[in-house]
């Protein structure tokens, strides 16, 4: 495999989400889908360069294929993080150019970088020179008044000229002032047609669409117009919608898991982590919606919430909760 090329095609991914897609959530999702591309939470360049790298970057091999999402704007720092990501055996690096939060803006990264395509291009170029890993960019269709289709084209063309081949496009603009991150995920209207047009005009680029997708059927219908679909909040609020993802998107012939099989598979993992400084809730909180929409789901959530917060409680909490289910 040459530098900057993916080893295989991923038509479906779970979006990087702050306080959601940590290593425990990813391990949980791997009990549901083994082939869907997963992302870390966004990790900032200063955190990696100056912080506890094992705590920030370690993952189970079962979580792969896995993308490290970075937050930053300094090409030199991003290049160093790219080298570290390769050493840590990640499969890809993704640059966050989509987060609209004030904290991210104050660091001059995230969605505000859409106003600086040349800076993003320099960052991508530096990362690609520093590592053999593919580099992708996740961005919005626009920000504030810089939201014409032509503005997005200029951004993509500039970044692609630096060698970037992979773009994940959130089909909503972001208002950097006046809307908080949650509002920016729902209030600006979805403009799928602009992402479809982007793929038409840049057929040699890998274009992934993100925003508002809540089912596999809805997502697969997009593959006539783009290369891939990224699912965000629905992957957290209803994780079991991915149970047939491997069969539906990757032609995997192995049977889809049941909810109970997923829950039981998590028991040894939880027991491995439990200790005086680690409460089970840090893992179980990601499992609360496993039975979403099913009879007994409220009892499941209540038991995991109440018992998972108690020091020393481990996998037996899952066993007990399963006994409460019809």
C-alpha positions in Angstrom: 0.0 0.0 0.0 1.4 3.4 -1.0 1.4 6.4 1.4 -1.9 8.0 1.8 -4.0 5.2 0.4 -6.7 3.2 2.2 -6.2 -0.5 2.2 -9.9 -1.1 1.5 -13.2 0.7 1.0 -15.5 1.7 3.9 -19.0 2.7 2.7 -20.2 3.1 6.3 -18.7 4.7 9.4 -19.7 5.9 12.9 -19.0 9.6 13.4 -16.5 10.9 15.9 -18.4 12.3 18.9 -17.1 14.1 21.9 -17.8 12.2 25.2 -19.2 9.4 23.2 -16.8 7.5 20.9 -14.2 6.6 23.6 -12.5 3.2 23.6 -15.3 1.5 25.7 -18.0 2.6 23.3 -15.9 1.4 20.3 -15.4 -2.0 21.9 -19.1 -2.2 22.5 -19.9 -1.3 18.9 -17.5 -4.0 17.7 -19.8 -6.6 19.3 -22.5 -5.3 16.9 -20.5 -4.6 13.8 -17.0 -5.8 13.0 -16.4 -4.0 9.7 -17.9 -0.5 10.0 -15.2 2.2 10.2 -14.9 3.7 13.7 -13.4 7.0 14.9 -12.0 8.2 18.2 -13.3 11.3 19.9 -11.5 14.4 18.7 -8.1 14.7 20.5 -6.3 18.0 20.4 -2.6 18.3 19.3 -1.5 19.8 22.6 -3.1 17.0 24.5 -1.2 14.3 22.6 2.1 16.1 22.6 2.0 17.1 26.3 -0.5 14.7 27.9 -0.8 11.0 28.9 -0.6 9.3 25.6 -1.5 5.8 26.6 -4.6 7.1 28.3 -5.6 9.2 25.2 -4.5 6.8 22.4 -4.5 3.2 23.6 -7.2 0.9 22.1 -8.0 -2.7 21.8 -7.0 -4.4 18.5 -10.6 -5.5 18.2 -11.6 -1.8 17.6 -9.8 -1.7 14.3 -10.4 -0.4 11.6 -10.0 2.8 13.6 -9.4 6.5 12.7 -7.7 9.0 15.0 -9.4 12.3 14.8 -7.2 15.3 15.5 -8.0 18.9 16.5 -5.4 21.5 15.6 -4.2 24.0 13.1 -0.4 23.9 13.5 1.2 21.9 10.6 4.3 21.0 12.6 2.3 19.8 15.6 -0.2 17.9 13.4 2.8 16.2 11.6 4.2 15.0 14.9 0.8 13.6 15.9 0.6 11.9 12.6 3.9 10.1 13.3 2.6 9.2 16.8 -0.6 7.8 15.2 1.3 5.6 12.9 3.4 4.3 15.8 0.2 3.6 17.7 -1.1 1.5 14.7 -4.1 3.6 13.8 -5.5 3.0 10.3 -6.1 6.7 9.4 -5.9 10.3 10.6 -8.8 12.7 10.3 -8.6 16.4 10.8 -11.6 18.1 12.4 -12.8 21.0 10.4 -16.4 20.7 11.5 -16.8 21.3 15.3 -18.4 24.7 16.0 -17.9 24.9 19.8 -16.5 28.1 21.3 -13.8 26.2 23.0 -12.6 24.7 19.7 -12.9 28.1 18.0 -10.7 29.7 20.7 -8.0 27.2 19.7 -8.4 28.1 16.0 -9.5 24.7 14.9 -12.7 22.9 14.0 -15.2 24.5 11.7 -13.6 28.0 11.8 -10.8 26.5 9.7 -13.1 26.4 6.7 -12.3 30.1 6.3 -8.6 29.1 6.0 -8.3 26.4 3.3 -4.7 27.2 2.7 -3.9 26.5 6.3 -5.8 23.2 6.2 -3.9 22.3 3.0 -0.6 23.0 4.7 -1.6 20.8 7.6 -2.7 17.9 5.4 0.5 18.1 3.4 2.6 18.1 6.6 0.8 15.1 8.0 1.1 13.1 4.8 4.9 13.8 4.7 5.2 12.7 8.3 3.3 9.4 8.1 2.2 6.7 5.7 -1.3 6.8 7.0 -4.2 8.2 4.9 -5.3 11.6 6.0 -8.9 12.7 5.7 -10.8 15.9 6.5 -14.2 16.1 8.1 -15.9 19.5 7.4 -19.2 21.3 7.1 -20.7 22.6 3.8 -20.0 26.1 5.1 -19.9 28.5 8.0 -21.7 31.7 8.8 -21.9 33.7 5.6 -19.2 31.6 3.9 -21.8 29.1 2.9 -22.2 29.2 -0.8 -21.6 26.0 -2.7 -18.7 27.8 -4.4 -17.1 28.4 -1.1 -17.2 24.7 -0.2 -15.7 23.9 -3.7 -12.9 26.3 -3.1 -12.1 24.7 0.3 -12.2 21.1 -1.1 -10.2 22.0 -4.2 -7.5 23.7 -2.1 -7.2 20.9 0.4 -7.3 18.2 -2.4 -4.4 20.0 -4.1 -2.3 19.2 -1.1 -2.9 15.5 -1.6 -6.0 14.9 0.5 -8.3 12.3 -1.2 -10.9 11.7 1.5 -13.6 14.2 2.6 -16.4 13.6 5.1 -19.0 16.3 4.6 -21.5 17.2 7.3 -24.4 18.4 5.1 -25.3 21.3 7.4 -23.6 24.7 7.6 -22.4 25.8 11.1 -23.2 29.1 12.7 -20.1 29.9 14.8 -21.9 32.7 16.7 -25.5 32.3 18.0 -25.9 28.5 18.0 -24.3 26.0 20.4 -23.0 22.7 19.1 -26.2 20.9 19.8 -28.2 23.5 17.9 -25.7 23.3 15.0 -26.5 19.6 14.6 -30.2 20.3 14.2 -31.2 23.9 13.2 -29.3 24.6 10.0 -31.1 22.7 7.3 -29.6 19.7 5.6 -28.4 20.3 2.1 -27.6 16.8 0.8 -27.8 17.9 -2.8 -24.7 20.0 -2.4 -22.7 17.1 -1.2 -24.0 15.0 -4.1 -23.0 17.7 -6.5 -19.6 17.9 -4.9 -19.1 14.2 -5.8 -20.2 14.8 -9.3 -17.7 17.6 -9.8 -14.9 15.7 -8.0 -15.4 12.1 -9.1 -11.8 11.1 -8.2 -12.2 12.1 -4.6 -13.7 9.9 -1.9 -16.8 11.9 -0.7 -18.6 10.7 2.5 -21.9 12.3 3.5 -22.9 12.9 7.1 -26.0 14.4 8.8 -29.4 13.2 9.9 -29.1 9.5 8.9 -30.9 7.2 11.2 -31.1 3.8 9.4 -29.1 1.5 7.3 -31.7 1.6 4.5 -31.7 5.4 4.4 -27.9 5.4 4.4 -27.4 2.8 1.7 -29.7 4.8 -0.6 -27.1 7.5 -0.6 -24.4 5.3 -2.1 -25.8 6.0 -5.6 -24.6 9.6 -5.2 -21.6 9.5 -2.8 -19.0 7.0 -1.8 -19.9 6.5 1.9 -22.2 7.5 4.7 -21.4 8.5 8.2 -24.0 8.0 11.0 -23.6 10.1 14.1 -26.1 10.5 17.0 -28.3 7.6 15.9 -25.3 5.3 16.3 -25.2 6.2 20.0 -29.0 6.6 20.6 -29.9 3.3 18.8 -26.6 1.4 18.4 -28.3 -1.9 17.4 -29.4 -0.4 14.1 -25.8 -1.5 13.1 -26.6 -5.2 13.7 -26.9 -6.0 10.0 -24.4 -3.5 8.8 -21.7 -6.1 8.0 -24.2 -8.1 5.9 -25.8 -5.0 4.3 -22.7 -3.0 3.4 -19.9 -5.5 3.4 -21.5 -8.7 2.1 -20.4 -10.5 5.3 -22.1 -13.9 5.4 -21.8 -14.4 9.2 -25.1 -14.1 11.2 -25.9 -10.8 12.8 -25.7 -10.8 16.6 -28.6 -10.6 19.0 -28.9 -8.0 21.6 -28.4 -10.6 24.3 -25.2 -11.9 22.6 -23.9 -8.3 22.5 -24.6 -7.8 26.1 -23.0 -11.1 27.2 -19.9 -10.4 25.1 -19.3 -7.3 27.2 -19.3 -9.1 30.5 -15.6 -10.2 30.4 -14.5 -6.8 29.1 -16.2 -5.0 32.0 -14.7 -7.4 34.5 -11.3 -6.7 33.0 -11.6 -3.0 33.8 -13.3 -3.0 37.2 -11.2 -1.8 40.1 -11.1 0.7 43.0 -10.5 3.6 40.6 -12.9 2.4 37.8 -16.6 2.2 38.0 -18.6 0.1 35.6 -20.7 3.0 34.6 -17.9 4.3 32.5 -18.5 1.4 30.2 -22.2 0.6 30.9 -23.3 4.2 30.0 -22.6 3.3 26.4 -24.9 0.3 26.6 -28.0 2.0 28.0 -29.7 2.1 24.6 -28.9 -1.4 23.5 -32.5 -2.5 24.0 -34.0 0.8 22.8 -37.6 0.4 21.6 -37.8 -3.1 23.1 -40.0 -4.3 26.0 -38.1 -3.9 29.2 -35.7 -1.3 28.0 -36.6 1.0 30.8 -35.7 -1.7 33.4 -32.5 -2.4 31.6 -31.4 1.3 31.6 -32.4 1.8 35.3 -30.5 -1.3 36.5 -27.3 -0.4 34.6 -27.5 3.3 35.7 -28.1 2.5 39.4 -25.8 -0.5 39.8 -23.0 0.5 37.4 -22.2 3.5 39.6 -21.4 1.4 42.6 -17.7 0.7 43.3 -16.8 -2.9 42.5 -19.8 -3.8 40.5 -18.8 -5.5 37.3 -20.2 -7.9 34.7 -22.7 -9.3 37.1 -24.7 -6.1 36.6 -25.2 -7.1 32.9 -26.3 -10.6 33.9 -28.8 -9.2 36.4 -30.2 -6.7 33.9 -30.6 -9.4 31.3 -32.7 -11.4 33.8 -35.0 -8.4 34.1 -35.7 -8.5 30.3 -38.7 -10.3 28.9 
